[in-house]
Amino acid sequence: MIRTVKSPLLAFITLCFLGFILDFGLNAYFQLILLFALVNCLLSMSLNLVNGYTGQFSLGHAGFMAIGAYFSAYANTHWDIIPPSFQAIEYFIYSLGGGLLAAVAGFLVGLPSLRLKGDYLAIVTLGFGEIIRVALLNMDFLGGPRGYSGIPGFGSFLFSFIFASVWLVICFFTIWRVMHSTYGRGFLSVREDEIAAEAMGINTTRMKVRSFVLSSFFAGVAGSLFAHFTNFINPSSFTFLLSVNAVIMVVLGGMGSMTGSIVAAVFLTILPEALRPLQEITGVDLRMVIYSLLLILVMILRPKGLFGDNEITDVWRKYVRRSA
């Protein structure tokens, strides 16, 4: 298991094998829920880089996701740069483009705002997300309030799952490698004590901007995947609540735990749908009540989140030591 987590190729093969099983074992509805879970995994991991590892508080990921979603949707419906037989490459290029555009937006927002401390960054990023949403409402060439329809999909669940798995593996191991490099130590020093980090000669603003730009990039890619999975997007798909949900995933999984972000994203995506039969039986929508109570219960019992700042490899080592 540890080897699988450390190797991108083995992790990707494992995900492909899982997708192959799910392609035959689940109906279309549950397959779509799982695809949304993968998008949320990508979003929560990207936000964890800023909120969990660097200790900042961003509420603007819905805006970065919207940028990636609209860019990829527009590019795929208007630009044909590669023959149809190589359409997968075109999807990847436009997803990459959506991520890069979101990263540029992250740089423009982060450069002035990340000099601020405390809750000011949350307010600035929240305002940025709302600016993006309102701007999209007034862009007729992107559908305005009507939304953008006719976005090409991937054709099959298996292809969609594999494509999302590619980006999931890239995101996980990129952040993993960054956090085990000099830059990662810089991010952690900013989180632990910004004043002490500055006293040690670390340019804390530069560190925060770098983490913010990388985080924005993967949020844009998540938006691109979301657009292709739903085949339709509109500005109301990227409201403030989307950013709040991403923050909940990071906090529930554990601030500073990539594994925790993935587990929490899958859990919080599936849970409301798993509770849907309860609404059909009782005739009352109790899903959000139960959903909220479970979150409160988890936060009382695990105040640092499900994984704290540990990864699955740390949990596995502790289990092996206890078993020895």
Contacts in CASP RR format, 6 or more apart in sequence:
PFRMAT RR
TARGET T0000
AUTHOR 0000-0000-0000
METHOD contacts of the structure
MODEL  1
MIRTVKSPLLAFITLCFLGFILDFGLNAYFQLILLFALVNCLLSMSLNLV
NGYTGQFSLGHAGFMAIGAYFSAYANTHWDIIPPSFQAIEYFIYSLGGGL
LAAVAGFLVGLPSLRLKGDYLAIVTLGFGEIIRVALLNMDFLGGPRGYSG
IPGFGSFLFSFIFASVWLVICFFTIWRVMHSTYGRGFLSVREDEIAAEAM
GINTTRMKVRSFVLSSFFAGVAGSLFAHFTNFINPSSFTFLLSVNAVIMV
VLGGMGSMTGSIVAAVFLTILPEALRPLQEITGVDLRMVIYSLLLILVMI
LRPKGLFGDNEITDVWRKYVRRSA
1 312 0 8 1.000
1 316 0 8 1.000
2 313 0 8 1.000
2 316 0 8 1.000
2 317 0 8 1.000
3 10 0 8 1.000
4 10 0 8 1.000
4 11 0 8 1.000
4 14 0 8 1.000
5 11 0 8 1.000
5 311 0 8 1.000
5 312 0 8 1.000
5 313 0 8 1.000
6 313 0 8 1.000
8 169 0 8 1.000
8 170 0 8 1.000
8 173 0 8 1.000
11 169 0 8 1.000
11 172 0 8 1.000
11 173 0 8 1.000
12 165 0 8 1.000
12 166 0 8 1.000
12 169 0 8 1.000
15 161 0 8 1.000
15 162 0 8 1.000
15 165 0 8 1.000
15 168 0 8 1.000
15 169 0 8 1.000
16 161 0 8 1.000
16 162 0 8 1.000
16 165 0 8 1.000
18 161 0 8 1.000
19 157 0 8 1.000
19 158 0 8 1.000
19 161 0 8 1.000
19 162 0 8 1.000
19 165 0 8 1.000
20 158 0 8 1.000
22 31 0 8 1.000
22 34 0 8 1.000
22 157 0 8 1.000
22 161 0 8 1.000
23 31 0 8 1.000
23 156 0 8 1.000
23 157 0 8 1.000
23 158 0 8 1.000
23 161 0 8 1.000
26 34 0 8 1.000
28 157 0 8 1.000
31 157 0 8 1.000
31 161 0 8 1.000
32 229 0 8 1.000
33 269 0 8 1.000
33 270 0 8 1.000
33 273 0 8 1.000
34 161 0 8 1.000
35 157 0 8 1.000
35 160 0 8 1.000
35 161 0 8 1.000
35 164 0 8 1.000
35 225 0 8 1.000
35 229 0 8 1.000
36 226 0 8 1.000
36 229 0 8 1.000
36 269 0 8 1.000
37 265 0 8 1.000
37 266 0 8 1.000
37 269 0 8 1.000
37 270 0 8 1.000
38 161 0 8 1.000
38 164 0 8 1.000
38 165 0 8 1.000
38 168 0 8 1.000
38 225 0 8 1.000
39 164 0 8 1.000
39 222 0 8 1.000
39 223 0 8 1.000
39 225 0 8 1.000
39 226 0 8 1.000
39 229 0 8 1.000
40 222 0 8 1.000
40 245 0 8 1.000
40 246 0 8 1.000
40 249 0 8 1.000
40 265 0 8 1.000
40 266 0 8 1.000
40 268 0 8 1.000
40 269 0 8 1.000
41 168 0 8 1.000
41 261 0 8 1.000
41 262 0 8 1.000
41 265 0 8 1.000
41 266 0 8 1.000
42 164 0 8 1.000
42 167 0 8 1.000
42 168 0 8 1.000
42 171 0 8 1.000
42 218 0 8 1.000
42 219 0 8 1.000
42 221 0 8 1.000
42 222 0 8 1.000
42 225 0 8 1.000
43 61 0 8 1.000
43 65 0 8 1.000
43 218 0 8 1.000
43 219 0 8 1.000
43 222 0 8 1.000
43 223 0 8 1.000
43 246 0 8 1.000
43 249 0 8 1.000
43 265 0 8 1.000
44 246 0 8 1.000
44 249 0 8 1.000
44 250 0 8 1.000
44 261 0 8 1.000
44 262 0 8 1.000
44 264 0 8 1.000
44 265 0 8 1.000
45 171 0 8 1.000
45 172 0 8 1.000
45 175 0 8 1.000
45 218 0 8 1.000
45 258 0 8 1.000
45 261 0 8 1.000
45 262 0 8 1.000
45 265 0 8 1.000
46 61 0 8 1.000
46 171 0 8 1.000
46 175 0 8 1.000
46 214 0 8 1.000
46 215 0 8 1.000
46 216 0 8 1.000
46 217 0 8 1.000
46 218 0 8 1.000
46 219 0 8 1.000
46 222 0 8 1.000
47 58 0 8 1.000
47 61 0 8 1.000
47 215 0 8 1.000
47 219 0 8 1.000
47 246 0 8 1.000
47 247 0 8 1.000
47 249 0 8 1.000
47 250 0 8 1.000
47 261 0 8 1.000
48 175 0 8 1.000
48 250 0 8 1.000
48 255 0 8 1.000
48 256 0 8 1.000
48 257 0 8 1.000
48 258 0 8 1.000
48 261 0 8 1.000
49 175 0 8 1.000
49 178 0 8 1.000
49 187 0 8 1.000
49 211 0 8 1.000
49 214 0 8 1.000
49 215 0 8 1.000
49 218 0 8 1.000
50 56 0 8 1.000
50 58 0 8 1.000
50 211 0 8 1.000
50 212 0 8 1.000
50 215 0 8 1.000
51 57 0 8 1.000
51 58 0 8 1.000
51 247 0 8 1.000
51 250 0 8 1.000
51 255 0 8 1.000
52 191 0 8 1.000
52 250 0 8 1.000
52 254 0 8 1.000
52 255 0 8 1.000
52 256 0 8 1.000
53 179 0 8 1.000
53 184 0 8 1.000
53 187 0 8 1.000
53 188 0 8 1.000
53 191 0 8 1.000
53 211 0 8 1.000
53 256 0 8 1.000
54 187 0 8 1.000
54 188 0 8 1.000
54 190 0 8 1.000
54 191 0 8 1.000
54 207 0 8 1.000
54 208 0 8 1.000
54 211 0 8 1.000
54 212 0 8 1.000
55 190 0 8 1.000
55 191 0 8 1.000
55 255 0 8 1.000
56 114 0 8 1.000
56 121 0 8 1.000
56 208 0 8 1.000
56 211 0 8 1.000
56 212 0 8 1.000
57 118 0 8 1.000
57 119 0 8 1.000
57 121 0 8 1.000
57 122 0 8 1.000
58 121 0 8 1.000
58 122 0 8 1.000
58 125 0 8 1.000
58 212 0 8 1.000
58 215 0 8 1.000
58 243 0 8 1.000
59 122 0 8 1.000
59 125 0 8 1.000
59 126 0 8 1.000
59 129 0 8 1.000
59 240 0 8 1.000
59 243 0 8 1.000
59 244 0 8 1.000
59 247 0 8 1.000
60 125 0 8 1.000
60 126 0 8 1.000
60 127 0 8 1.000
60 128 0 8 1.000
60 129 0 8 1.000
60 243 0 8 1.000
61 125 0 8 1.000
61 215 0 8 1.000
61 216 0 8 1.000
61 219 0 8 1.000
61 242 0 8 1.000
61 243 0 8 1.000
61 246 0 8 1.000
62 129 0 8 1.000
62 132 0 8 1.000
62 133 0 8 1.000
62 238 0 8 1.000
62 239 0 8 1.000
62 240 0 8 1.000
62 242 0 8 1.000
62 243 0 8 1.000
62 246 0 8 1.000
63 105 0 8 1.000
63 128 0 8 1.000
63 129 0 8 1.000
63 132 0 8 1.000
63 133 0 8 1.000
63 219 0 8 1.000
63 238 0 8 1.000
63 243 0 8 1.000
64 102 0 8 1.000
64 105 0 8 1.000
64 106 0 8 1.000
64 216 0 8 1.000
64 219 0 8 1.000
64 220 0 8 1.000
65 102 0 8 1.000
65 219 0 8 1.000
65 220 0 8 1.000
65 222 0 8 1.000
65 223 0 8 1.000
65 226 0 8 1.000
65 238 0 8 1.000
65 242 0 8 1.000
66 129 0 8 1.000
66 132 0 8 1.000
66 133 0 8 1.000
66 136 0 8 1.000
66 223 0 8 1.000
66 233 0 8 1.000
66 235 0 8 1.000
66 237 0 8 1.000
66 238 0 8 1.000
67 98 0 8 1.000
67 99 0 8 1.000
67 101 0 8 1.000
67 102 0 8 1.000
67 105 0 8 1.000
67 132 0 8 1.000
67 220 0 8 1.000
68 97 0 8 1.000
68 98 0 8 1.000
68 99 0 8 1.000
68 101 0 8 1.000
68 102 0 8 1.000
68 220 0 8 1.000
68 221 0 8 1.000
68 223 0 8 1.000
68 224 0 8 1.000
68 227 0 8 1.000
69 220 0 8 1.000
69 223 0 8 1.000
69 224 0 8 1.000
69 226 0 8 1.000
69 227 0 8 1.000
69 233 0 8 1.000
69 237 0 8 1.000
69 238 0 8 1.000
70 136 0 8 1.000
70 142 0 8 1.000
70 148 0 8 1.000
70 227 0 8 1.000
70 233 0 8 1.000
71 94 0 8 1.000
71 97 0 8 1.000
71 98 0 8 1.000
71 99 0 8 1.000
71 101 0 8 1.000
71 224 0 8 1.000
72 94 0 8 1.000
72 95 0 8 1.000
72 97 0 8 1.000
72 98 0 8 1.000
72 223 0 8 1.000
72 224 0 8 1.000
72 227 0 8 1.000
72 228 0 8 1.000
73 148 0 8 1.000
73 151 0 8 1.000
73 227 0 8 1.000
73 228 0 8 1.000
73 233 0 8 1.000
74 142 0 8 1.000
74 148 0 8 1.000
75 94 0 8 1.000
75 97 0 8 1.000
76 90 0 8 1.000
76 91 0 8 1.000
76 94 0 8 1.000
76 151 0 8 1.000
76 152 0 8 1.000
76 228 0 8 1.000
77 150 0 8 1.000
77 151 0 8 1.000
77 152 0 8 1.000
80 90 0 8 1.000
81 90 0 8 1.000
81 93 0 8 1.000
82 89 0 8 1.000
82 90 0 8 1.000
82 93 0 8 1.000
88 159 0 8 1.000
88 163 0 8 1.000
91 154 0 8 1.000
91 163 0 8 1.000
91 228 0 8 1.000
92 163 0 8 1.000
92 166 0 8 1.000
94 224 0 8 1.000
95 167 0 8 1.000
95 221 0 8 1.000
95 224 0 8 1.000
95 225 0 8 1.000
96 221 0 8 1.000
97 224 0 8 1.000
98 220 0 8 1.000
98 221 0 8 1.000
98 223 0 8 1.000
98 224 0 8 1.000
99 216 0 8 1.000
99 217 0 8 1.000
99 218 0 8 1.000
99 219 0 8 1.000
99 220 0 8 1.000
99 221 0 8 1.000
99 224 0 8 1.000
100 217 0 8 1.000
101 220 0 8 1.000
102 216 0 8 1.000
102 217 0 8 1.000
102 219 0 8 1.000
102 220 0 8 1.000
102 221 0 8 1.000
103 213 0 8 1.000
103 214 0 8 1.000
103 216 0 8 1.000
103 217 0 8 1.000
103 220 0 8 1.000
105 128 0 8 1.000
105 132 0 8 1.000
105 216 0 8 1.000
106 212 0 8 1.000
106 213 0 8 1.000
106 216 0 8 1.000
107 209 0 8 1.000
107 212 0 8 1.000
107 213 0 8 1.000
107 216 0 8 1.000
109 124 0 8 1.000
109 125 0 8 1.000
109 128 0 8 1.000
109 212 0 8 1.000
110 208 0 8 1.000
110 209 0 8 1.000
110 212 0 8 1.000
110 213 0 8 1.000
111 209 0 8 1.000
113 120 0 8 1.000
113 121 0 8 1.000
113 124 0 8 1.000
113 125 0 8 1.000
114 121 0 8 1.000
114 205 0 8 1.000
114 208 0 8 1.000
114 209 0 8 1.000
114 212 0 8 1.000
115 205 0 8 1.000
116 124 0 8 1.000
117 194 0 8 1.000
125 243 0 8 1.000
126 240 0 8 1.000
126 243 0 8 1.000
129 238 0 8 1.000
129 240 0 8 1.000
129 243 0 8 1.000
130 240 0 8 1.000
132 238 0 8 1.000
133 235 0 8 1.000
133 238 0 8 1.000
133 239 0 8 1.000
134 235 0 8 1.000
136 142 0 8 1.000
136 144 0 8 1.000
136 235 0 8 1.000
136 238 0 8 1.000
137 144 0 8 1.000
137 145 0 8 1.000
137 235 0 8 1.000
138 144 0 8 1.000
142 148 0 8 1.000
143 234 0 8 1.000
144 234 0 8 1.000
144 235 0 8 1.000
145 234 0 8 1.000
145 235 0 8 1.000
146 234 0 8 1.000
147 232 0 8 1.000
147 233 0 8 1.000
147 234 0 8 1.000
147 235 0 8 1.000
148 227 0 8 1.000
148 232 0 8 1.000
148 233 0 8 1.000
148 234 0 8 1.000
149 231 0 8 1.000
149 232 0 8 1.000
150 231 0 8 1.000
150 232 0 8 1.000
151 227 0 8 1.000
151 228 0 8 1.000
151 230 0 8 1.000
151 231 0 8 1.000
151 232 0 8 1.000
151 233 0 8 1.000
152 228 0 8 1.000
152 231 0 8 1.000
153 160 0 8 1.000
153 228 0 8 1.000
153 229 0 8 1.000
153 231 0 8 1.000
154 160 0 8 1.000
154 163 0 8 1.000
154 228 0 8 1.000
154 229 0 8 1.000
160 228 0 8 1.000
160 229 0 8 1.000
163 225 0 8 1.000
164 225 0 8 1.000
167 218 0 8 1.000
167 221 0 8 1.000
167 222 0 8 1.000
167 225 0 8 1.000
171 218 0 8 1.000
171 221 0 8 1.000
172 258 0 8 1.000
172 262 0 8 1.000
174 214 0 8 1.000
174 218 0 8 1.000
175 214 0 8 1.000
175 218 0 8 1.000
175 258 0 8 1.000
176 258 0 8 1.000
178 184 0 8 1.000
178 187 0 8 1.000
178 214 0 8 1.000
179 187 0 8 1.000
179 188 0 8 1.000
183 207 0 8 1.000
183 210 0 8 1.000
186 197 0 8 1.000
186 202 0 8 1.000
186 207 0 8 1.000
187 207 0 8 1.000
187 211 0 8 1.000
189 196 0 8 1.000
189 197 0 8 1.000
189 200 0 8 1.000
189 202 0 8 1.000
189 207 0 8 1.000
190 197 0 8 1.000
190 202 0 8 1.000
190 204 0 8 1.000
190 207 0 8 1.000
190 208 0 8 1.000
194 204 0 8 1.000
197 204 0 8 1.000
197 207 0 8 1.000
198 204 0 8 1.000
226 233 0 8 1.000
226 237 0 8 1.000
227 233 0 8 1.000
230 237 0 8 1.000
245 268 0 8 1.000
248 264 0 8 1.000
248 268 0 8 1.000
248 295 0 8 1.000
249 261 0 8 1.000
249 264 0 8 1.000
249 265 0 8 1.000
249 268 0 8 1.000
250 261 0 8 1.000
250 264 0 8 1.000
251 299 0 8 1.000
251 305 0 8 1.000
252 264 0 8 1.000
252 267 0 8 1.000
252 268 0 8 1.000
252 295 0 8 1.000
252 298 0 8 1.000
252 299 0 8 1.000
252 305 0 8 1.000
252 306 0 8 1.000
253 260 0 8 1.000
253 261 0 8 1.000
253 263 0 8 1.000
253 264 0 8 1.000
253 305 0 8 1.000
253 306 0 8 1.000
253 307 0 8 1.000
253 308 0 8 1.000
254 260 0 8 1.000
254 261 0 8 1.000
254 264 0 8 1.000
254 304 0 8 1.000
254 305 0 8 1.000
254 306 0 8 1.000
254 307 0 8 1.000
254 308 0 8 1.000
254 309 0 8 1.000
255 304 0 8 1.000
255 305 0 8 1.000
255 308 0 8 1.000
255 309 0 8 1.000
256 308 0 8 1.000
256 309 0 8 1.000
257 307 0 8 1.000
257 308 0 8 1.000
257 309 0 8 1.000
257 310 0 8 1.000
257 311 0 8 1.000
258 311 0 8 1.000
259 307 0 8 1.000
259 310 0 8 1.000
259 311 0 8 1.000
259 312 0 8 1.000
259 315 0 8 1.000
260 305 0 8 1.000
260 306 0 8 1.000
260 307 0 8 1.000
260 308 0 8 1.000
263 306 0 8 1.000
263 307 0 8 1.000
264 306 0 8 1.000
271 291 0 8 1.000
271 294 0 8 1.000
272 287 0 8 1.000
272 288 0 8 1.000
272 291 0 8 1.000
275 286 0 8 1.000
275 287 0 8 1.000
275 290 0 8 1.000
275 291 0 8 1.000
276 287 0 8 1.000
278 286 0 8 1.000
278 287 0 8 1.000
278 290 0 8 1.000
279 285 0 8 1.000
279 286 0 8 1.000
279 287 0 8 1.000
298 305 0 8 1.000
298 306 0 8 1.000
299 305 0 8 1.000
302 308 0 8 1.000
307 315 0 8 1.000
END
